[in-house]
Amino acid sequence: MTVWALLMSIVLGTGSLAWGYVGVGLPQLARWIVVFGAVWLLAVWQRWRWFAYVGLAVSFLAAALGLWFLNFPSGWMFAGAIFALLAWDLTYFRYRQNFAASDAERRSVELRHLLRLSMLAILGFGLASLAMMLQMQFSFDWIAFMAIVVALGLSQIIRWFRNRA
Amino acid sequence: MSRAWFLGLLLFVVLVAGLATLRGSELALVIPVLLYWMYALWRAPDEVKLEVRRELGAERVPPGTPVEVKVTVFNAGGRLEELALDDGVPPGLEIIEGSNHHLIALGKRRTFEFKYQVRGARGGYAFGALHAEAGDTLGLLRTTADVTAPNRLLVLPTITRIKAVPIRPRRTRVYAGTIPARVGGAGVEFFGVRPYEVGDPARRINWRAVARHPEAVYSNEFQQERVADVAVVLDGRERANLRASGQSLFEHSVVAAGSLASALLQQGNRVGLLVYSQYLQWTFPGYGKIQRERILHALAMAAPGASQIFEGLQYLPTRLFPLESQIVLVSPLLEDDLSTLVQLRARGYQVLVICPDPVTFEVANLPRTGSRYSKADVLLAGRIVRLERAVSLGRLRRAAVQVIEWDVSQPFDQVMRSAFRRLSGARA
């Protein structure tokens, strides 16, 4: 579950940043962000933990640059930063899970961690949505993105409960 | 750089950038990071106060026997959201069941217990501290603690049973035993005749001697049997103990030394052990089962080593051994050791050398592939070295040093039984 959440965080984080850049007519930069996302996924596969630091720093840099320019949809930038933060956290959590002796132990710790992380993410998204609303940027794209995030989250929760049963 | 520092730096940079650009949305980017940071700070443990108790299923076991390790961790401090426990297993022990590391959440004044099984080769294994790493659920701020719970596991060498070791030192102790003492008195073996003394039973009178010398009456005298001082010397010099295909000749020497010491103690002798290795490890002589345990303990800890001082046997501290006592040397022997053994014999010590055969051992453990020599070459070389050794050992035998060669592929007790029978026969 952690790996899945980690991969989704990278995809959604870099995806939302790229979407934001496409939205203001900077497809070249968006392409580079997608390439960077792919490299980050490769780093997960190769277990290059250090790359999570690079990923977080680059994502925040991209979000900060995006927010600096006028007419940038701030929600996408916020989403990019929050998902990068989640990916960075999950990379290290995945490593810490190696200490677990059994699947039951791993699941128990995983549940606690993901619950707390989800709460933080929800709070972050709430703020991002608020920012979108205040700037009148609460578009259909953003609603669709939020729906995808909620669906993915719910599917994982249901899968977890089914496995536990 | 720790994760907390990195995140703090990121927070600072974004904050400065937001203030520099005077953009509220950029400043708002700080919020998720700040939330994350604040949560970690809120849930971080102040200190790790754990009490650890480790119990071993057995503390003295033969090699390869599984031993259960039970670890009980009591949290005497506050709640620990995420606690990684790693019970340090000494190198050389193999975990065969369970796990020595766990990741849990441990409430205030709660206990967590885990078990695992280990096994290992001969040696002494000291369990040290349990490493605990506690942190908030996000793992940002972490506190570590090493909680000591000392335990020791001794994997004793395998001992084979030998009935009796036929030793015959010149000097024995005063206590009754099984070794012929070259002194007349009560015993089993005929020793000589002496003039009849009042109180001698009539069946002890030697009638033949009386018939030959009718002027006096003579009684039979028997050889007293007493215990002796025996020093078992285990040669642990690295250059004498070969290693091949992951096996060491020293392990066989340890088995031999343990078995011989055990048998000699069983006979009632006063036995000491000297491990002649990187340094001298002397187990003071003693009697009985407690001494056997001491010797096994020393053998469990014995390891081969190299030292410039103890490179040859000439520094064998003979002052530790009573004069004219028995020395049992367990050693593969090197060419330059022979003169030392001859000198020992000349000084009145009875020397018995148990010699694990290094040539057979090496030939048997040579790699089957990748060698640039053919099998015939290896066999020929083995024959030449064996002949050289036979000549050297012949010199020792001529100096009245008893030498028993042991092909380690054969069981030690069987080889010793036949060798001891030969030795006893030769004496008779």
Interface residues (C-beta under 8 A of the other chain):
Chain A: Y53 L56 A57 F60 A63 A64 L67 W68 S74 M77 F78 A81 I82 L85 D89 Y92 F93 R96 Q97 F99 A100 A101 S102 E105 R106 S108 V109 R112 H113 R116 L117 L120 L123 G124 L127 A131 Q135
Chain B: R3 F6 L10 V14 A17 G18 T21 R23 S25 E26 A28 L29 I31 P32 V33 L35 Y36 Y39 E81 E82 A84 L85 D86 G98 S99 H101 H102 L103 I104 A105 F114 T137 L138 G139
